[in-house]
Every structure is written in C-alpha cells, then in structure tokens.
Amino acid sequence: MACCGNCLCCHCCCRDEDTRTPEELTILGETQDEEDEILPRKDYESLDYDRCINEPYVEVLEEMNNKRAKKYEAVRWMLVFAIGVSVGLVGVFVDFFVRLFTQLKFNLVGKSVEECSEKGCLALSLLELLAFNMMFIFIASVLVLIEPVAAGSGIPEIKSYLNGVKIPGIVRLRTFICKAIGVLFTVSGGLFVGKEGPMIHSGAIVGAGLPQFQSITFKKINFDFPYFRSDRDKRDFVSAGAAAGVAAAFGAPIGGTLFSLEEGSSFWNQALTWKVLFCSMSATFTLNFFRSGINYNKWGSFQLPGLLNFGEFKCSDGDKKCHLWTAVDLAFFVLMGVAGGLLGAFFNCINKRLAKYRMRHVHPKAKFVRVLESLLVAMVTTVVIFVASMTLGECRDLASTITNNNMTALVSLNEDVINSTIRQFFCPNKTYNDMATLFFNPQEVAIHQLFHQDGTFSPVTLIVFFVLYFLLACWTYGVSVPSGLFVPSLLCGAAFGRLVANLLKINLGMDIYSGTFALIGAAAFLGGVVRMTISLTVILIESTNEITYGLPIMITLMVAKWTGDFFNKGIYDIHIHLRGVPLLEWETEVEMDKLTASDIMEPNLTYVYPHTRIQSLVSILRTTVYHAFPVVTENRDNEREFMKGNILISNNIRFKKASVLTRAGEQRRRCQSMKSYPSSELRNVCDDQLAAVVPAMEEGQDMLQQMLERRHAPYPNLYPDQSPSEEWTMEERFRPLTFHGIILRSQLVNLLIRGVCYAENQSSATQPRLSYAEMTEDYPRFPDIHDLDLALLNPRMIVDVTPYMNPSPYTVSPNTHVSQVFNLFRTMGLRHLPVVNAVGEIVGIITRHNLTHEFLLGKLRQHYITI
C-alpha cells in the first residue's frame, strides 16, 4: 500500500467480501459502538513538517552562502513583524465596528425603553431590539453559509492544524473575510459570544497567507515570491499568527506565545519561540497604539493593550486594612476551582449533546435551516434579556457605587462616567436596575462591573444572571455564526465568583476583596470549560497587570482542570473529536507499550522503483488515494544469504504474501483504469493480464498459488531491468524490498505534468531536471492526477524518481515500542514513518491514523485476544 498521507478511505482498507472481527472493524473506523462513538475520519491529510532533502533542495542549500542566508532570515523577521501588525489592525477593525454598532443599538433601545416606561409601549422597544439583533445575526449567518469553516471560534481547527492535520479551507482568505466581518455582527447582535476566539483564528489565517503573497480565492493576488512554500514554514507562521491573535485579544503577548505552544503546536524549537514572541509583541502594541488614539485621542499613550482588559485591581490609598487576597482565601479558591471544574464539565456535556444533535438533525438538512437556527437563538436570547431586565432586576442605590471603601481606579471615576454604564430601567432617581446593567451593556463592561464595582448586585440577581447566561451561552456555542467562548465563560464565572464573595461577606462577615473572588470565579469556570493551565494563567495575569494573582490563579486553574478531566475533556478537544480529526495527544498511555511498530504498521505496500514507466505511475496514482510511496529495489543477489536461518523470515513471508494478495485483488480495477490510457500497447498488456487472472478467480482457486504458478507480474514493467521473470522461484518472489527513500504523490504528479522522463534507449542523465522553485511552484494546491492529459504522454517512457525522493526519511525498527514511535512521529512532525528491518527491507508504513488513541486501543484489544 502506499504511505497513506494520513488516513485512507474505508473502501480502500477492506475488500467487499472481507469478514473481520469487531476489533478490526473498530480499528478501521467502519463501525461505531452502541453510544455512537465518533472515530477519527480517514480523509484528513497530514502536514509535511519534515524537510524533503532531495537533490533540488540540496542545490538550493549549495547556493545559499552566509550573506544570502542572513538576507533570507531578515525577510522572515520582516514577515513576522508584518503578521503582528496586520493582526493588530484586524483587532482595531473588529473592535471599532463592534463598539459602533453596539453603542448605536443600546442608545436607541435605551431611549425607547425610558420613553415607553411611561407610555406603556415596551413591546415596541422589544421589537426594536429584535430588529437590530436578528438583522446582525442574519448577516453573520449568511457569511458562514459562504464559508462554513468560519463558524465557531476556530480554535479547535487551529489547534488541529498546529498538531499537524490539514483541514480544508481553514486558512483561506475567504475564511478570513467571513470570520472577521461575521464576528463583529455576531457580537453586535447580542448573542452570548466573544470575539477573542475568532481573533485567534483570524491571526492564524494572516500568518498562513501573508508570507505566500498569493490567494486561491482571488486569483489576481499572485506575486512572484518563491520563498516559504512548504508546510514547515507555513505552520511556523500560523503559530506566530495564532499567538498574535491571543496577544491582541487580551493584551498578553507572553500568554499568546505560551498558548501557541501549549494548545496547538506539536513540534517546537527555540528560534520559533523568539519569533512568535516578537510577533505577539508587535500585535499588542499595534492594537494599543490605534485603540488609544481612536478612543482617547491620545496617540502614542498606549492605554488600551487588548480588546479585553480587566482593569486595575488595587485598594484605595487610605484603606490600610484592605488586601487583595490572603492565605486564608486560598482555601476558598480551591473550593471555587472544584466548583468551576464541575460547572465546566456540565457545560461541556450539554454542549456536546447539542453538537451531536446538530450533526444529526440540522446539518444534513438544507443550508437555510442553519440560518433559521441562528435566528431562533438570537430571538430567544433577546427576549430573555429584555424580559429578565424588566421583571427580575432589583433597584439598587446608586450612591453605593461611589462611596464604597474598596475602590479601584475604574470606580473612582466621576459619577457621570459611572452613569454611562448603568441602566435605570423602571427604577426611581438615584437608583438603577442591576439586572439591566449586566444585560444591556457590552460583555467587557459587564466584566468590569463585576470585577470592580462593590456592593452593586444582589445575590438573587447574580444567581438568575448566572443560570440564564450559562444555558444561553451553552446553546449558542456551535450555532452557524463566528463565535468565541472566552468572554462568555469569563462573564459567567465572574458572576459566580461575585456571588461567592457576597455570601462570604453577608453570611460570614469576612473582610474580603470582592473583585478578587470575581476574578478567581472567572478563572475557575473558564479553566473548567477549556482545560488550559499554563497559557491561561499567564493570560489572566497579564490582563490584570497584577503579578500577585499568579499563585491563586494557577492553583484555581489546576484544580478546575483536574476536576473537569475526571468527567470529560475540554470543550475544544470535544469539538475536535466530534469532527473526527486524528489529533495526537502529548503522549501515549503506558499500557500501549505492549505494542510495537510491527503491530500497528500497515504492511501492505504499494511501492515504486527508482526507474518506473509512465504507464505504471499513472496506474498507481489513478487507482490509489495514498499520498506517498516507498522507493524500493528488489535485491536478488543477497536474497539467499538473508533467507538462511533468519528469525525474521516468517514475518517477511507473511507481509509479502499479504502484499501479493493485495496487488492481485486490485489488478483488475487497475487494468480497467489503464485501459482508458490512449495507447493500444497498454490496453493489450492489460487484456493479457486479465485473461490470466480471471479464470483463476472464477474457479475459486487460491489466488497466491495461481500467481506463483503463472509467474504473473502484479504491475507491468515497473522496473525495466528487474521485471519478474519465468525463472523466479517462490523465495525470489518474496525477496526483500530494499528501501531507498520515499516520494510524495504531489511530486510524482508534478513530474508527469512537466514531462520529466527519458526514453528506454537513452540514459537517465538525459531526463530534464526540475529546480526547487519549480517543484514548489503550485504549493499549496498541487495538480491532481486526473488533471493530467494522458494523450500527451508516451506510456513506455521512464521516470527517474531518485533525484526528487526523500532519500533519508526517519525510520524505525519493527521492534520499536509504540511510545518511542509516537514521540518520534509527533515531535518531528512526520507524515509518514517507514518501518525498516535490520537488513534494510521496508516491511510497513506508519501514518497519523495508526497512532490515534482509538486505533491503538483497538490494536491493544486485538493483542489481548491473540494472547
């Protein structure tokens, strides 16, 4: 078989009349258990992070002198800086229009509510709010119909990409446009979503596209810039862009760097860390510069570091008894971490069930059904917000927000500023509606109020707000609109923390700082939902600008993660699993070391020879879906020495028999494919072979024995000088395949399209040579074999693949334990891992699919059954 670039279609892994055990069917992903367990899909491609050190690449290295290498590195740094600046500008664009649309909506609706409170026309105010919200959500939902990948936060997809999985359309320019514009309408439309997650996705797209200087969506954007045309470079820039998105969203460049390392990237190096940090810093200060100038008209003051900033936590100068937190408070923080983990696990459980329901009953239907669902969520959210604010809010004394002792810089502003963020709906003068103050403000303002305004929300209001926000945010995440989860989780957790603070103050009479408990509650709930630890700790510390919160935040997040992990996975991992993405975790379970490489590899190989006829290459490429092929030679001279007393010969015979059976079973459909080739010679060859195989299959005789007796060649003239002959014995037909390298499908198709071949009566030195730029010119959309005009090719011509194959890929022994195989594959970012025995024979291939938890678990069960 060929090295499956990652995962293969089910019909390529089993035959029509195969009878397999339940364990084998589970491994192949063809059955699901009683609970509809979702297995990794086999149609996702892997990224090629490992460099292909072939002759064109070596020529580039030879031309690369010290001066040119420094220039190349300088270009890379300039692109990293450009990515950071671009992501910062995207944040400015989204923030500006979200503020504009939100202020317009709340100002008009607020005036209408105040007027209708006296006139009794509140239904008209509700209709106005519904009109605004549903119009905005309709626009956002239509944009997702244009590019479905733009839905959601994008973090699961970017995490998968950085893990080494290529998801179609995830980093396209059209996705970026739909995501950036869609999220500003979604947030403005009043749904309980945030713009931070989509900012991370947008940053990753900028990182992927900017260094390419071309666009598949807009063909006119195509500059002659042949550098960084590889999955390795692209993935590094995506890491920088995603980190810049986090930095712009939270004003946390260090947190962004750690996020890219912890949540996404499988393979890392020191140079990449420095570039990612520089990119994050560039994004943070670009956003800060423009937001400070636009909002405060103080250009260069750098007062607004991120889209979401928690403000300054500090006690008033005259209050010496005030403290942000004490050692006694740590016990309550641990309990809040446990509660946050439980609530987060419950949130994830409900959302997973909703996502499965959507997959079964919403997504299979017409696309407009998704729009209707988005509009339904918007309508219910709007009605709940309006009714809860009008009927469930309490009138609180306005003076309490000004005269309280535990004042922060935000609350110490004058009364006019405070009045601009509170809502007085149905309350007399000098009082305000606490429920409406939370619901009828942007989410960032509501978080500020929960963090910094003391004594302004009643326990009943906080409980109702938490329950409503929890349920609606859970329902909303997964709707077909661009949506983030950070801000809703923070706001929901802040309400929970503020409720705990109120109870401790009222019932226990404790002298505590309410803002600290609100912050810890936000961290506990967010940690319970997303299960991040290192990066989230740093993000929250940078957002608060208070290093003393480091210990309580870290403890809370760890406890929330441990508690939540006892029940289920984080929300992003759940959605990755629901999509069937073959994600590789950080490490395998200890029990998996009972397996070796020979237990999990794919032994049936479709290979090519160093010099292969065009007709054979076309046949292989048209009848397989594999993404790479081993390049081998069949060593006849050393065969008998190898066969004598070698303990591995039984395994080699078994693997080779399986390979022969596989090739015989596929020959008929291959020849049918080759008969479409415009060459009477090739059609005659296929007819002759079919005439030899069909009688044997009709008589029901053993396929392997028939092939050995008839001395039948599985592929016609794969290697002109060493084709199977009548004199070969059974041992010769099972001789070792000496492994020389691996070549990708895209490289073979490129060679065929560009006519890289030579005639049989010529030397291979006459074959045209391709440069590295020509080999990577079509990246990332390489041509398909079906795009090839067969009439232009001579099927008898020969292709020398040795200059273009990777002659030194990473390999493992058949006896290598699974943990070692897993660490090598994940750490080095491999796409294919050949299994080569002690004498240099390739006996199998390991791909990403062979290392997924589900596949390894099935193989382990099979191992126990065998024992």
Sequence and secondary structure as in RCSB ss.txt:
>XXXX:A:sequence
MACCGNCLCCHCCCRDEDTRTPEELTILGETQDEEDEILPRKDYESLDYDRCINEPYVEVLEEMNNKRAKKYEAV
RWMLVFAIGVSVGLVGVFVDFFVRLFTQLKFNLVGKSVEECSEKGCLALSLLELLAFNMMFIFIASVLVLIEPVA
AGSGIPEIKSYLNGVKIPGIVRLRTFICKAIGVLFTVSGGLFVGKEGPMIHSGAIVGAGLPQFQSITFKKINFDF
PYFRSDRDKRDFVSAGAAAGVAAAFGAPIGGTLFSLEEGSSFWNQALTWKVLFCSMSATFTLNFFRSGINYNKWG
SFQLPGLLNFGEFKCSDGDKKCHLWTAVDLAFFVLMGVAGGLLGAFFNCINKRLAKYRMRHVHPKAKFVRVLESL
LVAMVTTVVIFVASMTLGECRDLASTITNNNMTALVSLNEDVINSTIRQFFCPNKTYNDMATLFFNPQEVAIHQL
FHQDGTFSPVTLIVFFVLYFLLACWTYGVSVPSGLFVPSLLCGAAFGRLVANLLKINLGMDIYSGTFALIGAAAF
LGGVVRMTISLTVILIESTNEITYGLPIMITLMVAKWTGDFFNKGIYDIHIHLRGVPLLEWETEVEMDKLTASDI
MEPNLTYVYPHTRIQSLVSILRTTVYHAFPVVTENRDNEREFMKGNILISNNIRFKKASVLTRAGEQRRRCQSMK
SYPSSELRNVCDDQLAAVVPAMEEGQDMLQQMLERRHAPYPNLYPDQSPSEEWTMEERFRPLTFHGIILRSQLVN
LLIRGVCYAENQSSATQPRLSYAEMTEDYPRFPDIHDLDLALLNPRMIVDVTPYMNPSPYTVSPNTHVSQVFNLF
RTMGLRHLPVVNAVGEIVGIITRHNLTHEFLLGKLRQHYITI
>XXXX:A:secstr
  B SS   HHHHS TT    HHHHHHHT    TT      S  EE   S    HHHHHHHHH  HHHHHHHHHH
HHHHHHHHHHHHHHHHHHHHHHHHHHHHHHHHHHHHHHHHHHHHT HHHHHHHHHHHHHHHHHHHHHHHHH GGG
SB SHHHHHHHHHTEE TTTT HHHHHHHHHHHHHHHHTT S BSHHHHHHHHHHHHHHGGGTB SSSTT B   
 SS SHHHHHHHHHHHHHHHHHHHHT HHHHHHHIIIII SS  HHHHHHHHHHHHHHHHHHHHHHHHHHHS TT
     SSS        TT SS  S  HHHHHHHHHHHHHHHHHHHHHHHHHHHHHHHIIIIITTS THHHHHHHH
HHHHHHHHHHHHHHHHT  EEETTHHHH SS  TTTTS HHHHHTT   TT  TTEEEHHHHHHTS HHHHHHHH
HH TT S HHHHHHHHHHHHHHHHHHTTSSSB BSHHHHHHHHHHHHHHHHHHHHHHS     HHHHHHHHHHHH
HHHHH   HHHHHHHHHHHT GGGHHHHHHHHHHHHHHHHTT   HHHHHHHHTT     SS  GGGGG BHHHH
SB     B SEEEHHHHHHHHHH   SEEEEEEE STTHHHHHTT TTHHHHHHHHHHHHHHHHHHHHHHHHHHT
TSS HHHHHHHHHHHHHHHHHHHHT  HHHHHHHHT  SSTTSSTTS   TT  HHHHT  EEEEEEEEHHHHHH
HHHTT  B TTS GGGS    HHHHTTTTTS   GGGS GGGS TT EEE TTTSBSS   B TT BHHHHHHHH
HHHT SEEEEE TTSBEEEEEEGGGGSHHHHHHHHHHHHHH 
